Amino acid sequence: MKLSKVNGFYIVVALLLGLMLYISATYFSGTGNASIGVAVARDYKINSEKPTLVKSVHAVPGQQVKEGDLLIELISQESDTEVAKLTNQITTLKLELTEKAKLAEAEIAYIRAQNSIVTEELEAELKQGRSQLAMNSKLAKEFVSSSVSTEDSPIEIRLNSLKEQIQRHHQATEIRIKDVRQINNTNQYVLSNQIKLLENELQLLKEAVSKLNKYAITSGVIQQVLVKAGEQVSPFTPLMVINPLHPTTVVLYNMSQNKRGYSIGSSVTITSYNMPGDKMTGKVIGYGSVTELPEILQKSTAVKAFGQEIFIELPTDNLLANGEKVLVK
């Protein structure tokens, strides 16, 4: 009986030892099925891409901001001048477009007025000739035989000539009006194209100006504000430093030469070390140097462990804490 109890004790000890070795191999080795890494939140700087003037700053150090929040309004005097110049050019061309259309209509009205004057004179002369022809025909009937024709009389020839003049004058008037309208249409087309090109250029410029403003690219806390309103800044000048609310990267320390499963671009499963149910998918984005493991991952304080850094991108909606241990498979 005593021997049986001793054997049972050693069996329990052996099982506990085996369990400890399994846990150690599974969770504390970089070469097992899962490796341990650290979630880190790297701050990012907001920079100015071109010479600008700080119009206003909408955040202060320590303030929490959300993705898309306006942080800094920037203006470019050069861009503003160009916007004003293009706006004036477009306004001038639109006025010219309207004025040319009015001038064309005025010229057409003038041509029609001239045509009316000449036509009225010719029609008055035609009316007078017809009256004279009618009188002559009446007198001719009294003294001359009714068989005498008046078709070839000078008055009849003159009347036919007046009719042709009126018709040709109408035709000439329509040709002149058509020419005026054609020239006006050409001018309208050219000016409209110029206006359209300038409007497109203005739209692109306004979009570029709107992009001068700086917005939060992810939720975070303002660490530093490096500029103030009214300050002129040079290209690539840092304006603000932001700490993300949640980690953006997992740093995995590979303690073996085997990189299988960690090729750049590959997907890995990341699990919170303290909350195994909190899982997410990350993407391997690069390798670092061989470096000493952070203290939180060291198994012993006497013997330091080293591993090659493997950087894994985290989804932006993760709920991990900065410096939290994670398991990576």
Secondary structure as the mmCIF struct_conf table of DSSP 4:
data_model
#
loop_
_struct_conf.conf_type_id
_struct_conf.id
_struct_conf.beg_label_comp_id
_struct_conf.beg_label_asym_id
_struct_conf.beg_label_seq_id
_struct_conf.end_label_comp_id
_struct_conf.end_label_asym_id
_struct_conf.end_label_seq_id
HELX_RH_AL_P HELX_RH_AL_P1 LYS A 2 TYR A 27
BEND BEND1 PHE A 28 PHE A 28
TURN_TY1_P TURN_TY1_P1 GLY A 30 THR A 31
BEND BEND2 GLY A 32 ALA A 34
STRN STRN1 SER A 35 VAL A 40
STRN STRN2 TYR A 44 ASN A 47
BEND BEND3 GLU A 49 LYS A 50
STRN STRN3 THR A 52 VAL A 57
TURN_TY1_P TURN_TY1_P2 PRO A 61 GLY A 62
STRN STRN4 GLN A 64 VAL A 65
TURN_TY1_P TURN_TY1_P3 GLU A 67 GLY A 68
STRN STRN5 LEU A 70 ILE A 75
HELX_RH_AL_P HELX_RH_AL_P2 GLN A 77 PHE A 143
BEND BEND4 VAL A 144 VAL A 144
TURN_TY1_P TURN_TY1_P4 SER A 146 SER A 147
TURN_TY1_P TURN_TY1_P5 GLU A 151 ASP A 152
BEND BEND5 SER A 153 SER A 153
HELX_RH_AL_P HELX_RH_AL_P3 PRO A 154 SER A 210
TURN_TY1_P TURN_TY1_P6 LYS A 211 LEU A 212
BEND BEND6 ASN A 213 ASN A 213
STRN STRN6 LYS A 214 TYR A 215
BEND BEND7 ILE A 217 THR A 218
STRN STRN7 GLY A 220 VAL A 225
TURN_TY1_P TURN_TY1_P7 ALA A 229 GLY A 230
STRN STRN8 GLN A 232 VAL A 233
TURN_TY1_P TURN_TY1_P8 PRO A 235 PHE A 236
STRN STRN9 PRO A 238 PRO A 244
BEND BEND8 LEU A 245 HIS A 246
STRN STRN10 THR A 249 ASN A 254
BEND BEND9 SER A 256 GLN A 257
TURN_TY1_P TURN_TY1_P9 ARG A 260 GLY A 261
TURN_TY1_P TURN_TY1_P10 ILE A 264 GLY A 265
STRN STRN11 SER A 267 SER A 272
BEND BEND10 TYR A 273 ASN A 274
TURN_TY1_P TURN_TY1_P11 PRO A 276 GLY A 277
STRN STRN12 LYS A 279 GLU A 292
HELX_LH_PP_P HELX_LH_PP_P1 LEU A 293 PRO A 294
HELX_RH_3T_P HELX_RH_3T_P1 GLU A 295 LEU A 297
BEND BEND11 LYS A 299 LYS A 299
BEND BEND12 THR A 301 VAL A 303
STRN STRN13 PHE A 306 GLU A 313
HELX_LH_PP_P HELX_LH_PP_P2 LEU A 314 PRO A 315
TURN_TY1_P TURN_TY1_P12 THR A 316 ASP A 317
HELX_LH_PP_P HELX_LH_PP_P3 LEU A 320 ALA A 321
TURN_TY1_P TURN_TY1_P13 ASN A 322 GLY A 323
STRN STRN14 LYS A 325 VAL A 328
#
